[in-house]
Amino acid sequence: MTDIEFKQKLENYQTRINECLSTILGKPLEKSESATEAAYYSLECGGKRIRPLLVLEFAYICGVPEEKVWDYLPIACTTELIHTYSLIHDDLPCMDNDDFRRGKLSCHKQYGEDIALLAGDALNTKAFEIISNEAINNVVSFETACRLINILSSAAGFKGMVGGQVIDLQSEGRQIDIDTLTLLQSGKTGAMITAACLMGCAIAGEYNSRIYADAAHYSALLGRTFQIVDDILDVTGDFESLGKPIGSDAQQGKSTFVSLLGLEGAKEQAENLTNQSLAMLENFKNNEFIKMLTQKLLNRSY
Amino acid sequence: MTDIEFKQKLENYQTRINECLSTILGKPLEKSESATEAAYYSLECGGKRIRPLLVLEFAYICGVPEEKVWDYLPIACTTELIHTYSLIHDDLPCMDNDDFRRGKLSCHKQYGEDIALLAGDALNTKAFEIISNEAINNVVSFETACRLINILSSAAGFKGMVGGQVIDLQSEGRQIDIDTLTLLQSGKTGAMITAACLMGCAIAGEYNSRIYADAAHYSALLGRTFQIVDDILDVTGDFESLGKPIGSDAQQGKSTFVSLLGLEGAKEQAENLTNQSLAMLENFKNNEFIKMLTQKLLNRSY
């Protein structure tokens, strides 16, 4: 796969994911439109769309034919709904109190805290409504839908994303060790990245199989790399590329992989993890794109 | 059914629902326990448990044998998880800013706003994890689980409970008419009461059938009665029975069924709706308990 072919496939994914997200909530009800508006506002703030992309790509590398993958766009986008709800709530004054997200005003600065809270709540719920709908409409079997809902909900909940956020809150203003930081991030960021890969497997009918375990292993490595690179970019990046202020972790006294390992140590670990990820991908067919993506995520600047 | 038999059945429901709720989230993870603790705190604040009770009772009156009903306790309790998350978020300073709930400190006063927010988020997600688990563990079919998840998620989301809360926010500090108040309450309170009844039907294998439509009709009448009685109790009740301050609606300048219809007008309407509800229940077998419950909900003092 050439660089140009990679870029085309990536952009095609992102374009179709963005198209799907722009109508996924349906039309707002006349009298209760502001929460839907606020949710669309945050959904359309951009981002790399890495989670829905991983769902679709894992469906593909687990055996779903290339042209059939698009049937699963709404299901793939449920990961972005959950991710977006978590960002909206994370930006609230009682959490990180961030006024900006991806270069735009955060949801509560634009719509008020109450509407932002409710928009996040309804996005969370909507993810599960969509997957159950796709089963009722025969896009996936009822069994597959239940597997998908189980993967997504357990990744997002008390023992996944929310669990990681709680450890994050408990770690505020004090030094934590590398094990705690790894546990924190495996919940906060890693759980949803793993969920995306496993949802792709489940769509392809792979469940609790050898290839499912390989996907879980790969996604754990990818999730860790992803977060380490985030921490590196918080030191070496710029506002324009990232759409958020630089150095905010250090300013808030947060322990990061950079503060614990040093910049060079963090870079080295990200490279090691990427090499392990690439090795794991050798177990999958049609792996050219996902391998290039894994490599590019290591070297991203945004 | 005698009054004593009614009371025994009601207490049995509530006891078993409370037992189920007290372990439903599993054990907290060591390092991320505070959100789980906060969620249990709010789940264990009591309440009438009317939603899970309706799930179980509708399963029963739609044909599930009495002793088999208890298999569906965890599924029934998911309605209480969603209800509890909505109460936790509703009490937050950016929403109703209530310091008390059922006579105890509200979740954010006890655990902080950040943990309360996350506990609510994870309770929302957990509901869907539980239902999908019950399918994976063969308690219900995958199809039934998808129907249940679809009913619950659409009732809780943008066009249901959250939609009603948005209209509520938009109505703050101004007079609204009876149609808007009815629309607001049919979302905010009604949607989840309807969901509970319909989930009971779905467990019994009734879906989009005549009896399903009857349950939908009954539940809409019950939901409206329930809210009117709530509004009446906000004027005529006392702190001890209700566990919250009296007169808070009037104090906040909220339009209620009492402010719009007058106390006598509201009482009359609640009675009319109850009579219609009772007539609708004639279409169900084994309806002695649900009829007495419907009557008692009209005359409740808490």
Interface residues (C-beta under 8 A of the other chain):
Chain A: L25 G26 P28 L29 K31 S32 E33 S34 A35 T36 A39 Y85 S86 H89 L92 P93 C94 M95 G112 E113 D114 I115 L117 L118 G120 D121 A122 N124 T125 K126 F128 E129 I131 S132 N133 A135 I136 S141 F142 E143 A145 C146 R147 I149 N150 S153 S154 A156 G157 F158 K159 V162 G163 G164 Q165 V166 I167 L169 Q170 T180 L183 G187
Chain B: L25 G26 P28 L29 K31 S32 E33 S34 A35 T36 A39 Y85 S86 H89 L92 P93 C94 M95 G112 E113 D114 I115 L117 L118 G120 D121 A122 N124 T125 K126 F128 E129 I131 S132 N133 A135 I136 S141 F142 E143 A145 C146 R147 I149 N150 S153 S154 A156 G157 F158 K159 V162 G163 G164 Q165 V166 I167 L169 Q170 T180 L183 G187
